[in-house]
Amino acid sequence: MKNSTNDSENETKRPKFGTRFLKENSDIYAHNAWDNYEVEEEFLNEIIDKIDKNSKTKLTETEADELERNASKYWNEFYSKHQNKFFKDRHWILTEFPELTPITKNDVPKKFILEIGCGVGNTVFPLIQLDSRQSLFIYCCDFSENAIELVKQNPLYNEEHCRAFVQDITGDWTKSPIRNESLDIITMIFVLSAIDSDYHCRIIRNLLPFLKPNGLILFRDYGQFDMAQIRFGDGHCIKDKFYVRGDRTRAYFFAENEVEHLFEQFGLEKIQLNVDRRLQVNRANRKKMYRVWIQAIYRKSDPIYRTKCCQNKNE
């Protein structure tokens, strides 16, 4: 099986979702990507059939528990091996999330941002490069000590502009450097998919106290039926829509209604929820690749949000 860790992380700079539409099948190879693509029934059935086959054999509970216990070990090994060479900088980030744009006016307060699952800073450093006025302060955290060390070694790292720290986002946040109701924005870019869905509810509950009233959560992650899900071979499925890669890191694929429920059960206000369906084509060999990502923006509306959430074994 191909290691699909970078399938969505390495999106290059490109137009905002929803700007190029396929109107006639005869035009399919005129460009290398089409937005808002409604997959043909036959093609969708092929995708579902492949997923059914690669999900038939599940890991044992013992194997799944081992992956959970050693998750930080496997991410540390990943960053030890690849350093900062694996993921490309997300120069597309302002295209999809203009809310992160640095402030240019003198009379507008500084924005405070937290990026969870920051890796080696592929969102943080492009923002810093654009923010000559230091109008943003970016907290960034990751489960991997090796990743955070690589962030701190970056020549652009400056604690007057950002602060990196190790954090298990499913665990205790009492030692984090962030004060309650101090953040304008929290970003979740291809991070929840690396974590067992049993913990997703807890993560949101952990983070909400840090968000200011009317603060935003920016979310982008893998969607169900994405090409990366199809690529997994038999024996890599942990449970429904959750897989282990060859390097022992994991990937979950979201349905739209799951994302909606995850945030709205806390009383968060939906600003945007889009399923980004793209057809990518290889014009040389005439292959079609179906990509699915889910993108959302939610607001912590003042003064009401709920602190209780779904009950599961990891509450």
N, C-alpha and C positions, 0 to 999 in steps of 0.2 A: 504494500500500500504506500502511495506517496504521502509524505508528511505534509499535511495541509495546514500547518500552523500559520503560514503566511498568506493563505488564499485571499483573505479580506484585508489583512493588515497592509498589504503592499499595493493597495489601490494607488494609482498615480494621480497626479493633478489632472482634474477633468471637470467638465461642465457639471453644474448642479443637477441632481436627479430630476427627471421629468422634462428634459429639454429636447430629446431626440426620439421620435416615435416612428415605428414601422407601420406604414399604412398599406403596403402591398408586399406580399411574399416575394415578389420578383425583385424587390429592392434589398433583400436580406443581406447580400454580400457587398453592398455599396459602402457600408461602414463597418467598423469592428465592434460596435456596441449599439444596442437599442434600449431605450428606457420604457418603463411601464409596460413590459411585454406580457401579453396574455398567452400563456403557453398552450399549444394545440393539445387536444385531448389525447391523441396518440402518444405525443412526446411526454405528457404528464403521466400517462399510464406506465410508460417505460421507466420513468423516474421512480414512481411508487413501487414498481416491481423490484427494482434494484435495491431500494431501501428495505423492502420487506425481506429480501434475501440476506442483506448484510446485517439485519437486526434479529434474524432467527435464532442464532446462538448467542446467548448472553453470558457475560462473565459471571463467575460464581460470586456469592456474597463475600467470601474471603478475599477473592481477587479485587473486588470493588473497594472493600475496606482498606486493603493495602495501598491502593492508589490514593485514597483519601488521606490516610495517615502520612504518606510520604509525598504529598503534593508539593510542599516547599522544596524538598530535596530534588524532585524532578525539574522544577523551574530553575533552581540554582544550577543544576547540571546543564540545562539548556543555555543559560546565559554564560556559564563558564566556557562552553564549547563555542558559541556563536559570538560572544562579546556584543558589540554594537553593530555588527555587520548584517544581521538577519532581516530586521524590519526597516523599511524605508520611512523617512520622515513624512508626516502627514501634512503635506502642503495643501491638501484639499480641505483641511479642517474648517477654514473660514468660509469656503464655498457652501458647505453643508450646515455649518453652525456660525452664522455671522454674529451671534450673541457673544462670541469670544473675541471679537475685534477690539484691539487696543483703543483706549480713549484718546482723543486728540484735543478735546477742549479742556482748558485750565480749570474751569469751575465745576467739573464733574468729578465726584469722588472716585478713588481707586476701586477697581474690581478685585475681589478676593475669590480665587478659584481653587477647587480641589480636583485633581485627577486621580481616580483610583485605578490600580493596575497600570501604573505609568510605564512599566518596562524600563527601557534605557532613555526615555525622554523624547520619544518620537512625536508627541504632541507638544510637550513643554517647550522644547528648544525652538521649533518654528515660531511659536507665539512670542518667545523672548526676542528672537531676531527681528520681529515686526514691531516690538514695543520699545522704541527708543526713549520714550518719556517715562518708562517704568510706571505705566498706569495700571498694570496688572501685578498682583502678587499671587504666585501659583504654589500651592502646596501639592506635592505629588508623593504617592505612596505605592509600594508594591510588596507582595508576599516574599519576594526573592531578595535576600541580602546582596547577592551578586549584582542584581539589576540596579539596586540603589547605589551601590559602590560605583558602578559604571556611570550613573547619572552624575554623581559628585566629581568624577574625574573629567567630565566634559568641560572644555575651556569656557563655555558659556554659563556654567553653573555659578551662581552668585547668590548668597543667602539674603541679599537685599532685594532680590527679584523673585527667588523661589526657595522652597525648603523641601528637601526629600527625606523621607523616613520609611522605615520598614513597618508594615502593618498587615496583620491578618484581618481583612475587612469583615470576616464572619465573627470575629472575636471581640475582645475587650478594647475599647478606644480610650480608656481613662488616661493613658499616658501619651496620647497624641498631642501635638502642639497646637491643635485647633480649638478655639473657644466656641461655645454654643452660640448659635445665631450670628455667626461671623462671615459666612460664605454667601456670595452672590450666585455662584454656579458650581455644580458638581458634574463632572464628566464621567461617563461610563462607556468607554469606546472599546469594544471587543474584549470585555473583561468578565462579565457575568457568565458568558458561555464557557469559560474555563473552570467554572465552579459548579458543583452539584446543585441542581435546581431546588433541592430541599433547603438550601441556605439562602436563596435569593430574597425571600421575605425578610429574613433576619438582617441581611445587609442593608436593605432600604430602611428598616426601622432603626438600625444603628446610625445611619447617616443623617436622617431628617433633623435631629436636634441641632446639627451644625449649620443648617441652611437658614438664612434670614427669611422672615416673612416675605413672600413674593419671589423668593429665590428659585432658580431653575435647576432641573436635572436634564442633562443632555445625554441621550442614549443612542448607541448604534451597535448592532451585533448581528450574528448569523440568523437567517431565517430558515424555517423548515423547507425542505426540498432543494436547498442550495447545492450546487455542484460538489462542494466539499463534503457534504453528507453522503452523496452517492459514491464518492471515491473510497470510503472505508470498506475494507474487506471483511469477510465473515470472521467472527471471533473477536471483533473490536467493539462490539456494542455492550455498554454497561447496563443501560436501561433505555426506555423509550426516548429517542432523540438525543442520547448522551453516549459519547464514544471515547475510546482511548486511542491516541496516536501511537506511532512507533517509538516516539521518544518519551512515552508515558505521560505526556500532558494530555488534557482532555478537552472535549468540545461538545457544547450543547447547542441545539438548533431550535429557536423560538418560533412558536405560532403567534400570530398577531394578537389573538384574544388573551394569551398568557401575559404578554407585555402590558396590555390594557389593564388586566386584573391586578398584576403585580403593583402597579403604581396607584390605581384608583381605589384599591381597598384601603389606602391610607388617606383618602379624601383629597388627593392631589388633582389639580386641574389640568386636563389635557389641552395642550396648545397645539401639538402636532403628533400624529401617529401615522406613519407611512410604511407600506411594504414596498421596498425598492427592488423591483423585479427587472433584471437586465438580461438581455440576450447578448452574449459575447460570441463573436464568430471568428474563426481562424480562416481568413480568406485564402490562404495558401492550400490548406488541405480540406477546406469546406466543412469544418467541424463546428457544431453548435454547442455552446456551454451556457447553462441556465444558472444565473446568480440570483440569490435572494438575500437581502439584508433588511433588517427592520430598524427604522429610525424614529425616535420619539423625543418630544420635549414636554416636560411636565412642570407645573408651577406649584410651589407650596403656598397656597392661598391663605392669607392672613384673615382671621385669626384661627381658622379651624383646620386641623388635620388630625387624623386618627392615629393613635399610638399602638393599637392592637392590630393583629393581622392573623392570617390563616394559621391553623394549628398543624404542626407536623412533627416528625420525630426529632428534629433538630431545634425545636423551640427552646 
